[in-house]
Amino acid sequence: MVEIREEELVFKFSRSGGPGGQNVNKVNTRVTVLFDVQKSDSFTDSQKRRILERLSRRADKDGIIRVVCQRYRTQRANKVAAVERLGELLGEALKKKRVRKKTAVPEYARQKRLEQKKRRSMLKKQRAFSIDD
């Protein structure tokens, strides 16, 4: 989880679909959190580049990341959930991906695969020649 100051976040509220009954038509419970990565003081330049690269689908052309939450019936609950989700997204984007080490296929696995192919081939050949009716 990443720590971001609340001053760096912009909240927008709108009417939400989903649960809420009569309340849905009257109260702005849907929360949209906007976070400007470029202007943030919480990250280094390399971290900002990594965030924008990995969250490019969520960021607009100005580098503003948008998270929407309308799961809950209250504005406060949606606000908390949206901020948590933003933190999770940023945390995931900042994780360094492990480099995959190439490994050779074990000899026994290769032999097993070839044996299965031979068995399957034989089965199909037997099927083709068993048209004695």
Residue pairs with C-beta under 8 A, 6 or more apart in sequence:
1 87
1 88
1 91
2 42
2 87
2 90
2 91
2 94
3 42
3 87
4 35
4 40
4 42
4 86
4 87
4 90
5 41
5 42
8 35
8 36
8 39
8 40
8 41
8 42
9 33
9 34
9 35
9 83
9 86
10 33
10 34
10 35
10 36
11 31
11 32
11 33
11 34
11 79
12 31
12 32
12 34
13 28
13 29
13 30
13 31
13 32
13 75
14 28
14 30
14 32
15 24
15 25
15 27
15 28
15 29
15 30
16 24
16 28
16 29
16 30
16 70
16 78
17 24
17 30
17 70
18 24
18 70
18 71
19 73
20 27
20 29
20 73
23 29
23 73
27 75
28 75
29 70
29 72
29 73
29 74
29 75
29 78
30 68
30 69
30 70
30 78
31 68
31 69
31 70
31 75
31 78
31 79
31 81
31 82
32 66
32 67
32 68
32 82
33 66
33 67
33 68
33 69
33 79
33 82
33 83
33 86
34 64
34 65
34 66
35 64
35 65
35 66
35 67
35 86
36 62
36 63
36 64
37 43
37 48
37 51
37 52
37 59
37 63
37 64
37 65
38 48
38 62
38 63
40 48
43 51
47 94
48 63
50 93
50 94
51 65
51 90
51 93
51 94
52 59
52 63
54 92
54 93
55 65
55 89
55 90
55 93
58 65
58 66
58 67
58 89
59 65
59 66
60 66
65 86
65 89
67 82
67 85
67 86
67 89
68 82
69 78
69 79
69 81
69 82
69 85
70 78
71 77
71 78
71 81
72 78
72 81
